[in-house]
Each structure stands twice: as structure tokens, then as C-alpha cells.
Amino acid sequence: CGALIGTVGLAAEWGWSHVWMPIPWPSELFPEAAILGFAGAFAGALVGAWIGARLSSDVIPRTHSLRLAAAVGSAVLAVSVGYALYKPADSGVRADIALQDIRPGPERTVSADVRLDPPSAADDAEWLTVTAWQGDGLVVNRLQRTGPGRYATTEPIPVHGNWKSILRLHDGNSLTGVPIFLPEDRAIPAKGVPASASISREFEADHEILQREQKPAAAGLTILAYALVVAIALGLLALLAWGLHRLALVAPGAKGSPRHPGAPDRPPAVRQGVPATG
């Protein structure tokens, strides 16, 4: 079952992303997704087998190897989650962007020529795109490589009204961006970023651009919040393990259970809580 989830299930998710998702999975993402997907599915199958053995009404030997397999599966899941949540430090990549008008005026659109420093910054990246959105409108333009470290858009990018346009670089666990055009938003409040003819900026964390309304907070408060979430999750797992252990004590195959094959056959009166007389 785990092997099917890690192969057929992953392939179905891949196809689903190309049919319904605005940003489908690129081919560069597949090797990493296949490794993590298969490892996660197989580890989940090991943990599921252990839980099933604890809850089963059939007599199933609860061997040390099954418990060990469940422990290994849990460790693999924990490592996978930790790897997925890991965010590397800023890469120090810089983008020099030259904009040329395609349609000037109130509904301005532009093309963009991008030069990255260092030039190899996007060589192994999952994607390098210019993404623009407003309401139901969405433009995701994957840049075309024109030379070492040089890229260009292939369709008009809107930089007017309430549209938001950013250059985005996805490389491994690093998702960074450079704003090209952001409107002023007094409700947040947030200053606008004009679409100048020439832009030179370092990439920053993608969420800092997408979530401009975020208020700066002390680093300790963020760590405390994450620690609280982890503590709650670990507490739930501990309660689950304790509950499964309690259920297993009265399940078939548990030592000392009336239904255990090796348990002594007591008189019916004793099993019902009535002292036997003789």
C-alpha cells in the first residue's frame, strides 16, 4: 500500500498539478518529490501496520521487529517534515532587471530582461518566473534563458492598477523574490514599489513580499510560538500511543488478556466478577 501511494499516488498528484494548479510541478522537482514521497508513504505504511496490529480483533503476534519498524517509520516521517520545514539563510543572489514598455499608459505592460549575480544562481533551480496577479487575473511567465545568468520574459507583464508583479526564484528549500511592481496599500499600510525602467535588488524571502501586512515581531516570540505548536503535536502523539497501548492490553494476543491463547481458563463465575464456590 505504501509503495502504491509513493508511486501511483505521486504520479496522480503530478498530473493533477498540470491540469488544475496555476503553477504546475516542474520536471526539476520530480526527483526530490519522488524520494520524499516514497519514503513518507513507506514510513506511513509501517506506522499504520503497527497501529493496525494494536487495534486488530484477530490474534496477531506483536513482535519486537514490528515495534522497531514503527519506530523507524516515525523517525523517517519526523526527518521528512523537518527537511520540508527547513529554510536556508539568504543566498545573497542579486537581480538586475531592465523593463521595456510593451503597452504604455494607464494599463501598462512590460517585458523584463533579468541578469542574476552570481550567474549560476538559477542553474539548478526548480523555477525562475515572473508572477503577476490581481483578483481572478494571473500571469505566470517562466523566464527564457538568453545567456549565462541572463533571462527574459516571453509575454507581457502587467504593472498597473492593483496588479502585483514579482520575480520569483525557487531553488530547493529556498523560495525568494524581487518585487517588480507593488501598488500602495494604505489599509495595511504598505508603500508601493514602482516599476522603474531599471531595478537592482537582492532576493528576499518570498513570504516577506507576499505578506506585506506582517508586523515585525521579536525572534523569541516566533520561536516560542513554534515550540508551543510542536509541544501540542507531541502531546497528541503521546496520547495516541498511550491509548493504543491501553487498547492493546485487552485485545486478542495481549498477555494476560482473557482472549490470549496462553491465558488460564478461569471459571465463568470468576470471569463475571462473582467469587467461585466449591
Secondary structure, DSSP 8 states (H G I E B T S, - for coil): -HHHIIIIIHHHHHHHHHHH-SS---GGGHHHHHHHHHHHHHHHHHHHHHHHHHH-SS-----HHHHHHHHHHHHHHHHHHHHHH--------EEEEEEEEEE-STT-EEEEEEEEESGGGGTT-SEEEEEEEETTEEEEEE-EEEETTEEE-SS-EE-STT-EEEEEEEETTEEEEEEEEB--BTTTTB--B---SEEEEE-EEHHHHHTTT-----HHHHHHHHHHHHHHHHHHHHHHHHHHHHHHHTSTT-TT-TTSTTS----HHHHTT-----
